[in-house]
Protein backbone atom coordinates (compact mmCIF):
# COMPACT_ATOMS: atom_id res chain seq x y z
CA UNK A 1 0.00 0.00 0.00
CA UNK A 2 1.48 3.33 -1.04
CA UNK A 3 1.15 6.55 0.95
CA UNK A 4 0.37 6.66 4.67
CA UNK A 5 -0.23 3.33 6.23
CA UNK A 6 -3.73 2.71 7.50
CA UNK A 7 -4.32 2.78 11.24
CA UNK A 8 -5.31 -0.49 12.84
CA UNK A 9 -9.07 -0.74 13.30
CA UNK A 10 -8.84 -0.55 17.08
CA UNK A 11 -6.66 2.58 16.89
CA UNK A 12 -9.04 4.20 14.41
CA UNK A 13 -12.00 3.46 16.67
CA UNK A 14 -10.13 4.82 19.70
CA UNK A 15 -9.19 7.96 17.74
CA UNK A 16 -12.81 8.45 16.60
CA UNK A 17 -14.03 7.85 20.14
CA UNK A 18 -11.61 10.40 21.57
CA UNK A 19 -12.58 13.00 18.97
CA UNK A 20 -16.27 12.30 19.48
CA UNK A 21 -16.10 12.72 23.25
CA UNK A 22 -13.85 15.78 22.83
CA UNK A 23 -16.51 17.26 20.55
CA UNK A 24 -19.22 16.53 23.07
CA UNK A 25 -17.08 18.06 25.82
CA UNK A 26 -16.64 21.25 23.78
CA UNK A 27 -20.37 21.42 23.10
CA UNK A 28 -21.09 20.90 26.82
CA UNK A 29 -18.59 23.60 27.85
CA UNK A 30 -20.03 26.07 25.33
CA UNK A 31 -23.61 25.26 26.38
CA UNK A 32 -22.72 25.47 30.09
CA UNK A 33 -20.98 28.79 29.60
CA UNK A 34 -23.97 30.06 27.64
CA UNK A 35 -26.37 28.82 30.32
CA UNK A 36 -24.40 29.88 33.40
CA UNK A 37 -23.38 33.29 32.07
CA UNK A 38 -26.54 34.54 30.40
CA UNK A 39 -25.61 38.17 30.79
CA UNK A 40 -23.05 37.90 27.95
CA UNK A 41 -26.13 38.09 25.70
CA UNK A 42 -29.11 37.69 27.95
CA UNK A 43 -31.91 38.08 25.43
CA UNK A 44 -30.48 35.28 23.31
CA UNK A 45 -29.92 33.20 26.43
CA UNK A 46 -33.52 33.78 27.56
CA UNK A 47 -34.79 32.70 24.15
CA UNK A 48 -32.43 29.70 24.07
CA UNK A 49 -33.39 28.46 27.55
CA UNK A 50 -37.04 29.48 27.35
CA UNK A 51 -36.73 31.03 30.83
CA UNK A 52 -36.66 34.56 32.19
CA UNK A 53 -34.85 34.52 35.54
CA UNK A 54 -35.77 37.27 37.99
CA UNK A 55 -34.44 37.89 41.48
CA UNK A 56 -35.96 40.27 44.00
CA UNK A 57 -36.80 40.95 47.63
CA UNK A 58 -40.19 39.44 48.49
CA UNK A 59 -42.71 41.82 49.95
CA UNK A 60 -46.17 43.34 49.57
CA UNK A 61 -44.95 45.76 46.88
CA UNK A 62 -43.08 43.13 44.83
CA UNK A 63 -44.30 39.53 45.06
CA UNK A 64 -45.51 37.08 47.67
CA UNK A 65 -45.94 33.30 47.40
CA UNK A 66 -49.48 32.12 46.75
CA UNK A 67 -50.20 28.46 46.18
CA UNK A 68 -47.96 27.15 43.41
CA UNK A 69 -47.43 30.65 42.06
CA UNK A 70 -47.13 34.16 43.47
CA UNK A 71 -49.00 37.43 43.53
CA UNK A 72 -48.08 41.08 43.61
CA UNK A 73 -47.44 44.10 41.42
CA UNK A 74 -44.05 42.91 40.17
CA UNK A 75 -45.17 39.33 39.68
CA UNK A 76 -48.03 40.30 37.40
CA UNK A 77 -45.90 42.81 35.51
CA UNK A 78 -43.09 40.29 34.96
CA UNK A 79 -45.59 37.60 34.02
CA UNK A 80 -46.83 39.85 31.23
CA UNK A 81 -43.26 40.51 30.08
CA UNK A 82 -42.41 36.80 30.06
CA UNK A 83 -45.58 36.11 28.06
CA UNK A 84 -44.53 38.75 25.52
CA UNK A 85 -41.14 37.05 25.20
CA UNK A 86 -42.78 33.64 24.95
CA UNK A 87 -40.80 32.17 27.87
CA UNK A 88 -41.33 30.83 31.39
CA UNK A 89 -40.98 33.20 34.34
CA UNK A 90 -38.78 31.97 37.17
CA UNK A 91 -38.60 34.11 40.31
CA UNK A 92 -36.15 33.67 43.15
CA UNK A 93 -36.06 35.75 46.30
CA UNK A 94 -33.06 37.38 47.90
CA UNK A 95 -32.83 38.74 51.46
CA UNK A 96 -31.95 42.32 50.49
CA UNK A 97 -31.22 44.70 47.63
CA UNK A 98 -27.44 44.20 47.85
CA UNK A 99 -27.90 40.46 47.28
CA UNK A 100 -30.06 41.18 44.23
CA UNK A 101 -27.37 43.45 42.80
CA UNK A 102 -24.66 40.82 43.25
CA UNK A 103 -26.77 38.12 41.58
CA UNK A 104 -27.46 40.29 38.54
CA UNK A 105 -23.79 41.27 38.29
CA UNK A 106 -22.75 37.61 38.39
CA UNK A 107 -25.22 36.69 35.67
CA UNK A 108 -27.40 34.57 37.95
CA UNK A 109 -30.53 36.51 36.98
CA UNK A 110 -31.70 38.42 33.93
CA UNK A 111 -33.62 41.10 35.85
CA UNK A 112 -33.26 42.34 39.41
CA UNK A 113 -36.00 43.93 41.54
CA UNK A 114 -34.12 45.94 44.16
CA UNK A 115 -36.77 48.45 45.25
CA UNK A 116 -34.02 51.10 45.21
CA UNK A 117 -34.32 54.44 43.40
CA UNK A 118 -32.79 54.13 39.93
CA UNK A 119 -30.18 56.79 40.82
CA UNK A 120 -28.97 54.90 43.90
CA UNK A 121 -25.14 54.77 43.83
CA UNK A 122 -25.19 51.03 44.56
CA UNK A 123 -26.77 50.48 41.15
CA UNK A 124 -24.01 52.27 39.23
CA UNK A 125 -22.64 49.00 37.79
CA UNK A 126 -26.06 47.95 36.48
CA UNK A 127 -28.43 49.38 33.89
CA UNK A 128 -31.84 50.74 34.82
CA UNK A 129 -34.92 50.18 32.70
CA UNK A 130 -37.50 52.85 32.11
CA UNK A 131 -39.34 53.44 35.42
CA UNK A 132 -42.28 51.27 36.38
CA UNK A 133 -43.21 53.56 39.29
CA UNK A 134 -42.59 57.07 40.56
CA UNK A 135 -42.73 57.33 44.35
CA UNK A 136 -41.90 59.76 47.13
CA UNK A 137 -39.13 59.03 49.61
CA UNK A 138 -40.49 59.98 53.03
CA UNK A 139 -39.37 60.55 56.57
CA UNK A 140 -41.36 58.24 58.84
CA UNK A 141 -41.62 58.69 62.62
CA UNK A 142 -43.62 57.48 65.60
CA UNK A 143 -47.01 59.13 66.00
CA UNK A 144 -47.18 58.70 69.78
CA UNK A 145 -44.01 60.51 70.86
CA UNK A 146 -42.34 63.90 70.65
CA UNK A 147 -39.70 63.82 67.96
CA UNK A 148 -36.78 66.15 67.35
CA UNK A 149 -36.55 68.14 64.14
CA UNK A 150 -34.85 66.14 61.36
CA UNK A 151 -31.81 68.43 61.25
CA UNK A 152 -30.82 67.30 64.75
CA UNK A 153 -32.44 63.85 64.97
CA UNK A 154 -31.38 60.23 64.56
CA UNK A 155 -32.30 59.18 61.01
CA UNK A 156 -32.13 55.57 59.82
CA UNK A 157 -31.24 55.12 56.16
CA UNK A 158 -30.03 52.32 53.95
CA UNK A 159 -26.24 52.15 53.99
CA UNK A 160 -24.47 53.78 51.01
CA UNK A 161 -27.77 55.08 49.62
CA UNK A 162 -28.32 58.39 47.87
CA UNK A 163 -30.35 59.51 50.90
CA UNK A 164 -27.46 58.74 53.25
CA UNK A 165 -25.12 60.95 51.24
CA UNK A 166 -27.69 63.76 50.88
CA UNK A 167 -28.59 63.79 54.58
CA UNK A 168 -24.94 63.77 55.66
CA UNK A 169 -24.28 66.78 53.44
CA UNK A 170 -27.50 68.67 54.16
CA UNK A 171 -28.00 67.96 57.88
CA UNK A 172 -24.52 67.75 59.43
CA UNK A 173 -25.94 67.94 62.97
CA UNK A 174 -28.18 64.90 62.46
CA UNK A 175 -27.10 61.43 63.51
CA UNK A 176 -27.34 59.39 60.30
CA UNK A 177 -27.73 55.71 61.13
CA UNK A 178 -26.71 53.71 58.08
CA UNK A 179 -28.32 50.27 58.24
CA UNK A 180 -26.45 47.59 56.34
CA UNK A 181 -28.46 45.37 53.97
CA UNK A 182 -31.57 47.28 54.98
CA UNK A 183 -35.08 46.21 54.01
CA UNK A 184 -38.08 48.53 54.51
CA UNK A 185 -38.99 46.42 57.55
CA UNK A 186 -35.54 46.86 59.07
CA UNK A 187 -35.65 50.64 58.65
CA UNK A 188 -39.17 50.94 60.04
CA UNK A 189 -38.22 48.70 62.97
CA UNK A 190 -35.43 51.15 63.88
CA UNK A 191 -38.07 53.82 64.51
CA UNK A 192 -40.67 51.48 65.96
CA UNK A 193 -38.17 50.15 68.53
CA UNK A 194 -36.90 53.61 69.48
CA UNK A 195 -33.42 53.20 67.96
CA UNK A 196 -34.02 56.08 65.53
CA UNK A 197 -36.28 59.12 65.40
CA UNK A 198 -36.93 58.88 61.66
CA UNK A 199 -36.46 56.40 58.83
CA UNK A 200 -36.29 57.15 55.12
CA UNK A 201 -38.64 54.80 53.24
CA UNK A 202 -40.53 55.28 50.00
CA UNK A 203 -44.23 56.02 50.32
CA UNK A 204 -45.40 52.83 48.61
CA UNK A 205 -43.28 50.60 50.86
CA UNK A 206 -44.50 52.34 54.01
CA UNK A 207 -48.19 52.27 53.09
CA UNK A 208 -47.98 48.56 52.23
CA UNK A 209 -46.46 47.80 55.66
CA UNK A 210 -48.37 50.20 57.84
CA UNK A 211 -50.57 47.46 59.29
CA UNK A 212 -47.45 45.94 60.85
CA UNK A 213 -46.27 49.30 62.22
CA UNK A 214 -49.41 51.03 63.56
CA UNK A 215 -47.45 53.49 65.72
CA UNK A 216 -45.65 55.03 62.74
CA UNK A 217 -46.71 57.80 60.38
CA UNK A 218 -45.28 59.74 57.45
CA UNK A 219 -43.71 62.99 58.63
CA UNK A 220 -42.40 64.76 55.54
CA UNK A 221 -41.41 64.04 51.93
CA UNK A 222 -37.71 63.90 51.10
CA UNK A 223 -37.66 63.65 47.30
CA UNK A 224 -39.41 62.03 44.36
CA UNK A 225 -37.71 58.94 42.95
CA UNK A 226 -38.09 56.54 40.04
CA UNK A 227 -38.13 52.77 40.56
CA UNK A 228 -36.92 50.55 37.73
CA UNK A 229 -35.75 47.06 36.85
CA UNK A 230 -32.00 46.43 37.07
CA UNK A 231 -30.09 44.64 34.31
CA UNK A 232 -26.45 43.79 33.61
CA UNK A 233 -24.34 46.58 32.06
CA UNK A 234 -23.76 44.60 28.86
CA UNK A 235 -27.37 43.56 28.49
CA UNK A 236 -28.51 46.12 25.91
CA UNK A 237 -30.75 43.80 23.90
CA UNK A 238 -32.92 42.66 26.82
CA UNK A 239 -32.98 46.23 28.14
CA UNK A 240 -34.36 47.44 24.81
CA UNK A 241 -37.18 44.88 24.96
CA UNK A 242 -37.87 45.66 28.63
CA UNK A 243 -38.11 49.39 27.92
CA UNK A 244 -40.45 48.84 24.98
CA UNK A 245 -42.65 46.61 27.15
CA UNK A 246 -42.76 49.11 30.04
CA UNK A 247 -43.58 51.94 27.63
CA UNK A 248 -46.43 49.88 26.19
CA UNK A 249 -48.00 48.89 29.50
CA UNK A 250 -47.80 52.49 30.62
CA UNK A 251 -49.51 53.66 27.43
CA UNK A 252 -52.29 51.05 27.51
CA UNK A 253 -53.07 51.62 31.20
CA UNK A 254 -51.83 48.25 32.50
CA UNK A 255 -49.31 49.84 34.87
CA UNK A 256 -51.95 52.17 36.28
CA UNK A 257 -54.43 49.32 36.82
CA UNK A 258 -51.82 47.14 38.51
CA UNK A 259 -50.70 49.98 40.77
CA UNK A 260 -54.32 50.69 41.69
CA UNK A 261 -55.18 47.06 42.44
CA UNK A 262 -52.09 46.50 44.58
CA UNK A 263 -52.26 49.92 46.24
CA UNK A 264 -53.50 50.42 49.80
CA UNK A 265 -56.10 53.14 49.32
CA UNK A 266 -57.51 54.31 52.66
CA UNK A 267 -57.79 50.84 54.18
CA UNK A 268 -54.96 51.43 56.64
CA UNK A 269 -55.33 55.12 57.34
CA UNK A 270 -54.89 56.26 60.95
CA UNK A 271 -58.29 54.97 62.05
CA UNK A 272 -58.21 51.84 59.90
CA UNK A 273 -54.83 50.65 61.18
CA UNK A 274 -55.86 51.33 64.79
CA UNK A 275 -59.06 49.33 64.43
CA UNK A 276 -57.28 46.49 62.66
CA UNK A 277 -54.66 46.22 65.41
CA UNK A 278 -57.35 46.26 68.11
CA UNK A 279 -59.27 43.49 66.35
CA UNK A 280 -56.08 41.55 65.68
CA UNK A 281 -55.41 41.43 69.42
CA UNK A 282 -58.96 41.32 70.77
CA UNK A 283 -61.03 39.32 68.27
CA UNK A 284 -58.79 37.16 66.07
CA UNK A 285 -57.52 35.00 68.97
CA UNK A 286 -61.13 33.93 69.61
CA UNK A 287 -61.51 32.45 66.13
CA UNK A 288 -57.98 31.75 64.90
CA UNK A 289 -58.13 28.00 65.59
CA UNK A 290 -61.45 27.72 63.76
CA UNK A 291 -60.00 29.55 60.75
CA UNK A 292 -56.96 27.27 60.81
CA UNK A 293 -59.03 24.09 61.16
CA UNK A 294 -61.41 24.86 58.30
CA UNK A 295 -58.65 26.19 56.04
CA UNK A 296 -56.57 23.06 56.59
CA UNK A 297 -59.54 20.92 55.65
CA UNK A 298 -59.49 22.58 52.23
CA UNK A 299 -55.69 22.98 51.86
CA UNK A 300 -56.26 26.73 52.05
CA UNK A 301 -54.23 29.47 53.75
CA UNK A 302 -56.08 30.25 56.96
CA UNK A 303 -55.15 33.92 56.66
CA UNK A 304 -57.07 34.22 53.41
CA UNK A 305 -60.13 32.75 55.12
CA UNK A 306 -59.60 35.11 58.07
CA UNK A 307 -59.24 38.06 55.67
CA UNK A 308 -62.61 37.20 54.13
CA UNK A 309 -64.11 37.08 57.62
CA UNK A 310 -62.62 40.44 58.51
CA UNK A 311 -63.95 42.08 55.36
CA UNK A 312 -67.38 40.55 56.00
CA UNK A 313 -67.88 41.38 59.69
CA UNK A 314 -64.60 42.64 61.22
CA UNK A 315 -64.63 39.26 63.04
CA UNK A 316 -67.88 40.11 64.80
CA UNK A 317 -69.87 36.91 65.31
CA UNK A 318 -73.00 38.93 66.15
CA UNK A 319 -72.91 41.13 63.05
CA UNK A 320 -76.20 41.63 61.18
CA UNK A 321 -76.58 43.77 58.05
CA UNK A 322 -79.68 45.79 57.03
CA UNK A 323 -80.22 43.28 54.20
CA UNK A 324 -80.39 40.34 56.60
CA UNK A 325 -77.02 38.66 56.15
CA UNK A 326 -75.68 37.55 59.48
CA UNK A 327 -72.75 36.17 61.46
CA UNK A 328 -68.98 36.27 61.30
CA UNK A 329 -68.93 35.31 57.59
CA UNK A 330 -72.14 37.27 56.90
CA UNK A 331 -74.11 34.41 55.36
CA UNK A 332 -77.47 34.85 53.66
CA UNK A 333 -80.25 32.53 54.76
CA UNK A 334 -80.06 30.71 51.43
CA UNK A 335 -76.30 30.17 51.61
CA UNK A 336 -76.50 29.06 55.24
CA UNK A 337 -79.20 26.55 54.33
CA UNK A 338 -77.22 25.23 51.37
CA UNK A 339 -74.13 24.82 53.56
CA UNK A 340 -76.07 23.08 56.34
CA UNK A 341 -75.84 25.88 58.91
CA UNK A 342 -78.61 25.97 61.48
CA UNK A 343 -77.35 28.97 63.47
CA UNK A 344 -75.63 31.75 61.51
CA UNK A 345 -74.61 33.36 64.80
CA UNK A 346 -72.45 30.38 65.72
CA UNK A 347 -68.90 31.49 64.68
CA UNK A 348 -67.57 27.95 64.13
CA UNK A 349 -70.52 27.03 61.92
CA UNK A 350 -70.21 30.31 60.07
CA UNK A 351 -66.48 29.85 59.40
CA UNK A 352 -67.04 26.26 58.27
CA UNK A 353 -69.77 27.35 55.88
CA UNK A 354 -67.68 30.25 54.57
CA UNK A 355 -64.79 27.91 53.80
CA UNK A 356 -67.10 25.36 52.16
CA UNK A 357 -68.82 28.01 50.05
CA UNK A 358 -65.50 29.50 48.94
CA UNK A 359 -64.25 26.07 47.85
CA UNK A 360 -67.53 25.31 46.09
CA UNK A 361 -67.06 28.43 43.96
CA UNK A 362 -63.35 27.78 43.42
CA UNK A 363 -64.09 24.34 41.97
CA UNK A 364 -66.43 25.91 39.41
CA UNK A 365 -63.82 28.38 38.15
CA UNK A 366 -62.28 26.91 34.93
CA UNK A 367 -59.01 25.01 35.40
CA UNK A 368 -57.28 27.34 32.95
CA UNK A 369 -57.42 30.12 35.56
CA UNK A 370 -54.26 29.94 37.68
CA UNK A 371 -53.19 31.72 40.84
CA UNK A 372 -53.40 34.49 41.84
CA UNK A 373 -56.17 35.23 39.32
CA UNK A 374 -58.11 32.22 40.58
CA UNK A 375 -58.31 33.68 44.09
CA UNK A 376 -59.42 37.12 42.84
CA UNK A 377 -62.16 35.64 40.63
CA UNK A 378 -63.34 33.33 43.41
CA UNK A 379 -63.53 36.26 45.81
CA UNK A 380 -65.54 38.32 43.33
CA UNK A 381 -67.93 35.40 42.82
CA UNK A 382 -68.15 34.88 46.60
CA UNK A 383 -69.36 38.47 46.86
CA UNK A 384 -71.60 38.93 43.81
CA UNK A 385 -72.31 35.47 42.41
CA UNK A 386 -70.45 33.16 40.07
CA UNK A 387 -72.67 33.96 37.09
CA UNK A 388 -71.42 37.54 36.93
CA UNK A 389 -67.77 36.47 36.93
CA UNK A 390 -68.35 33.86 34.23
CA UNK A 391 -70.18 36.50 32.16
CA UNK A 392 -67.25 38.90 32.57
CA UNK A 393 -64.89 36.15 31.37
CA UNK A 394 -67.05 35.72 28.25
CA UNK A 395 -66.97 39.47 27.61
CA UNK A 396 -63.19 39.51 28.05
CA UNK A 397 -62.70 36.68 25.57
CA UNK A 398 -65.05 38.29 23.03
CA UNK A 399 -63.04 41.52 23.27
CA UNK A 400 -59.76 39.71 22.64
CA UNK A 401 -58.62 40.01 26.26
CA UNK A 402 -57.42 37.19 28.49
CA UNK A 403 -60.38 35.56 30.28
CA UNK A 404 -57.98 33.80 32.66
CA UNK A 405 -56.43 36.98 34.09
CA UNK A 406 -58.18 39.05 36.71
CA UNK A 407 -56.79 42.34 35.41
CA UNK A 408 -58.64 41.83 32.12
CA UNK A 409 -61.75 40.21 33.57
CA UNK A 410 -62.21 42.97 36.17
CA UNK A 411 -62.38 45.58 33.40
CA UNK A 412 -65.37 43.79 31.88
CA UNK A 413 -66.91 43.05 35.26
CA UNK A 414 -67.38 46.81 35.66
CA UNK A 415 -70.03 46.67 32.95
CA UNK A 416 -72.26 44.45 35.11
CA UNK A 417 -74.57 45.37 38.03
CA UNK A 418 -73.03 45.55 41.52
CA UNK A 419 -69.55 45.27 40.01
CA UNK A 420 -68.16 48.23 41.94
CA UNK A 421 -68.94 46.58 45.27
CA UNK A 422 -67.32 43.30 44.19
CA UNK A 423 -64.16 44.99 42.89
CA UNK A 424 -63.72 46.84 46.18
CA UNK A 425 -64.39 43.59 48.05
CA UNK A 426 -61.56 41.78 46.25
CA UNK A 427 -59.12 44.62 46.92
CA UNK A 428 -60.03 44.86 50.59
CA UNK A 429 -59.68 41.12 51.17
CA UNK A 430 -56.27 41.19 49.45
CA UNK A 431 -55.14 44.06 51.70
CA UNK A 432 -56.26 42.29 54.85
CA UNK A 433 -54.65 39.07 53.63
CA UNK A 434 -51.32 40.85 53.13
CA UNK A 435 -51.68 42.52 56.52
CA UNK A 436 -52.24 39.16 58.20
CA UNK A 437 -49.15 37.76 56.48
CA UNK A 438 -47.09 40.61 57.91
CA UNK A 439 -48.60 40.63 61.37
CA UNK A 440 -48.51 36.88 62.03
CA UNK A 441 -44.78 36.23 61.36
CA UNK A 442 -44.69 33.04 63.42
CA UNK A 443 -47.29 31.52 61.11
CA UNK A 444 -45.78 32.31 57.73
CA UNK A 445 -44.08 34.82 55.50
CA UNK A 446 -42.45 37.98 56.76
CA UNK A 447 -40.28 39.93 54.33
CA UNK A 448 -37.26 40.43 56.57
CA UNK A 449 -37.06 36.72 57.42
CA UNK A 450 -35.01 36.06 54.30
CA UNK A 451 -37.06 33.06 53.20
CA UNK A 452 -36.50 31.87 49.66
CA UNK A 453 -38.97 30.43 47.18
CA UNK A 454 -39.02 29.81 43.45
CA UNK A 455 -41.98 30.50 41.24
CA UNK A 456 -42.26 29.03 37.75
CA UNK A 457 -45.00 30.40 35.53
Secondary structure, DSSP 8 states (H G I E B T S, - for coil): --SS----HHHHHHHHHHHHHHHHHHHHHHHHHHHH-GGGSHHHHHHHHTEEEEEE--STTS-EEETTEEESHHHHHHHHHHHHHTSEEEEEE-SSHHHHHHHHHTTS-SEEE--SBTT-GGGTTEEE-S-SEEEEEEEEEESSS----GGGSEEEEETT-HHHHHHHHH-TTSEEEEETT--HHHHHHHHHTTS-SEEEEEHHHHHHHGGG-TTEEEEEEEEEEEE--EEETT-HHHHHHHHHHHHHHHHTTHHHHHHHHTS-TTTTSHHHHHHHHHHHHHTHHHHHHHHHHHHHHTT--HHHHHHHHHHHHSS-TT-B-TTS-BTTTTB-HHHHHHTT-S-TT-HHHHHHHHHHHHHHHHTTS-TT--TTHHHHHHHHHHHH-HHHHHHHHHHHHHTTS-TT-HHHHHHHHTTSTTHHHHHHHHHHHHHHHHHHHHH-GGGS--GGG----EEE-
